[in-house]
Amino acid sequence: MTPSVFAFAEAAISATSQSNPMIRYCVDPDWLPYEAIIDGRHTGISSDYLNLLADYTNLRFELVPTSSWRQSLELLQQGECELTPILNQTPKRDEYLSFSDVFFKSPNVLVSLKTQPFLQGFEHIGQRTLAIPKDYRLVEYIQQFYPHINTMLAKTEREGLEKVANGDVDVFVGSMFSVNAYIQQHGLTSLKIAGWGGPEDELRVGVIHAKKGLLQQINAGLAKITHADHIAIYKKWHNITVVEDIDYSLVFQVIGALGLFILFLLYRTVCVTKYNFHLTENNKELQKLQHELERKNNDLDFLAQHDPLTKLYNRHYFNQTFLNDERAYGNDRVSLVIIDIDFFKAINDMHGHVVGDKILVQVAQVLQASVRDGDVVARWGGEEFVIVCQHVDIQGAKELCQRIAQELQDFSFDNNIKVTCSFGIAMLGENEAIQLCFERADMALLQAKRTGRNRYCCA
Ligand SMILES: Nc1nc2c(ncn2[C@@H]2O[C@H](COP(=O)(O)OP(=O)(O)OP(=O)(O)O)[C@@H](O)[C@H]2O)c(=O)[nH]1
């Protein structure tokens, strides 16, 4: 930060009353739509929330401009900035910041080239290289929980996405909103959202420990923000475009060419000119709409194929990919396993639906961790899951069920709940329709339930 900024902040502080002091804050200058500094001014989602906080409390805020997120974190550590309006809480940041309540949540996603397969989370990254923005919370998360993943630290989200687009790294992980915004602005049509990436961002206000006393006011202010406020901010920033990135020389060339073209047509005939002008405008509008449609289809495809609670593939995906699949599998061995949690209703009744939901998520984690790369795990509905194992016979499927049962027994579920499952197994017969095989596996599951649960039966 330059000395003149300090002088300005100090002058501002002395001009205000003691009870209503100016709070100096830092932001990430390049993290749209969350926040950015453009022409020296703070903009983005966090700017709108800070304005609301100023309205709902008697706090006042003064931006300390920085040129990188790293510099902002350094100024916070030195106490030269007192607050940062939107960030995740991490153990490292706890050393110098105190955090408000969560006021904004957003999922993280994996991004890859369209030619890559969909990935069911970090477990299935395998030997691929993963780019993560330096100094972001995800770096600490991956180091702690997935230390074997081959990572590359990018200076910014922008650099990480460009490296994926250029083929320098295989996968990038970042926040869904900012990734989406960047892909749109830069027309990176070779990229796709390939899967969910780790826990949701839970964004809070951070203040330095010396200013911890402000948190009470900040939390009270955040609690006053209404649903309508949240929705207005979400709508405003969901489809952002950034003007600074426009290539003006190209715009001028296009305008020049259009101008000459229009003059020429005027010379020829005024009627034809009008007609052509309208045609050009309509084409532009159509192209814009087509782009927008493609982008929305990509997002919808992903969301339509995944279960929002467990992040597994959902029934729709399973039906589309397997049950409606006319392909003959020939000699290829394919086994189906249908899994149903035992006495799940009793878990809901005793501990409530929120705990029931957590148990579903934890069972999904166990299933995912137990299958091999290439196997597909889907949530069939309620407390029922399906696994499709390719190149696996009945014996292999039985071993998988035993492994899952053992993992469930060893897993520490919420509230110390003991969870068991029943399994129905069937192997696809030669020329058998997969729908019939699925029905056989379902009958086998029924038999496992009837004969005492916590076991597998084969059809
Ligand atoms: N918490 C939660 N519960 C769900 C969800 N989907 C379905 N359920 C509940 O799952 C329970 C399933 O109950 P049942 O079909 O009787 O099966 P069960 O109690 O597991 O008994 P068995 O399958 O015979 O061992 C019902 O109470 C549903 O309300 C969900 O997404 N979250």
The ligand as an SDF file (V2000), in Angstrom:
LIG
                    3D

 32 34  0  0  0  0  0  0  0  0999 V2000
  -33.4800  -37.8100    6.1210 N   0  0  0  0  0  0  0  0  0  0  0  0
  -33.9210  -38.2780    4.9540 C   0  0  0  0  0  0  0  0  0  0  0  0
  -34.8070  -39.3130    4.9430 N   0  0  0  0  0  0  0  0  0  0  0  0
  -35.2380  -39.8140    3.7820 C   0  0  0  0  0  0  0  0  0  0  0  0
  -34.8030  -39.2700    2.5500 C   0  0  0  0  0  0  0  0  0  0  0  0
  -35.4140  -39.9690    1.5480 N   0  0  0  0  0  0  0  0  0  0  0  0
  -36.1960  -40.9050    2.1500 C   0  0  0  0  0  0  0  0  0  0  0  0
  -36.0990  -40.8350    3.5000 N   0  0  0  0  0  0  0  0  0  0  0  0
  -36.7320  -41.6330    4.5190 C   0  0  0  0  0  0  0  0  0  0  0  0
  -36.2410  -42.9770    4.4720 O   0  0  0  0  0  0  0  0  0  0  0  0
  -37.1880  -43.8110    5.1350 C   0  0  0  0  0  0  0  0  0  0  0  0
  -37.2480  -45.1420    4.4460 C   0  0  0  0  0  0  0  0  0  0  0  0
  -38.0460  -45.9600    5.2270 O   0  0  0  0  0  0  0  0  0  0  0  0
  -38.4630  -47.4110    4.8260 P   0  0  0  0  0  0  0  0  0  0  0  0
  -38.7100  -47.4850    3.3190 O   0  0  0  0  0  0  0  0  0  0  0  0
  -39.5690  -47.8270    5.7030 O   0  0  0  0  0  0  0  0  0  0  0  0
  -37.1840  -48.2970    5.0360 O   0  0  0  0  0  0  0  0  0  0  0  0
  -36.3000  -48.5850    6.3270 P   0  0  0  0  0  0  0  0  0  0  0  0
  -36.7820  -47.8970    7.5490 O   0  0  0  0  0  0  0  0  0  0  0  0
  -34.8870  -48.3180    5.9190 O   0  0  0  0  0  0  0  0  0  0  0  0
  -36.4890  -50.1170    6.5350 O   0  0  0  0  0  0  0  0  0  0  0  0
  -35.8740  -51.2930    5.6940 P   0  0  0  0  0  0  0  0  0  0  0  0
  -35.4740  -50.7420    4.3450 O   0  0  0  0  0  0  0  0  0  0  0  0
  -36.9700  -52.2960    5.5670 O   0  0  0  0  0  0  0  0  0  0  0  0
  -34.7030  -51.7850    6.4490 O   0  0  0  0  0  0  0  0  0  0  0  0
  -38.5190  -43.0620    5.1410 C   0  0  0  0  0  0  0  0  0  0  0  0
  -38.8290  -42.6860    6.4660 O   0  0  0  0  0  0  0  0  0  0  0  0
  -38.2490  -41.8010    4.3160 C   0  0  0  0  0  0  0  0  0  0  0  0
  -38.9510  -40.6720    4.8190 O   0  0  0  0  0  0  0  0  0  0  0  0
  -33.8850  -38.1490    2.5710 C   0  0  0  0  0  0  0  0  0  0  0  0
  -33.4620  -37.5980    1.5550 O   0  0  0  0  0  0  0  0  0  0  0  0
  -33.4870  -37.7030    3.7980 N   0  0  0  0  0  0  0  0  0  0  0  0
  1  2  1  0
  2  3  2  0
  2 32  1  0
  3  4  1  0
  4  5  2  0
  4  8  1  0
  5  6  1  0
  5 30  1  0
  6  7  2  0
  7  8  1  0
  8  9  1  0
  9 10  1  0
  9 28  1  0
 10 11  1  0
 11 12  1  0
 11 26  1  0
 12 13  1  0
 13 14  1  0
 14 15  2  0
 14 16  1  0
 14 17  1  0
 17 18  1  0
 18 19  2  0
 18 20  1  0
 18 21  1  0
 21 22  1  0
 22 23  2  0
 22 24  1  0
 22 25  1  0
 26 27  1  0
 26 28  1  0
 28 29  1  0
 30 31  2  0
 30 32  1  0
M  END
$$$$
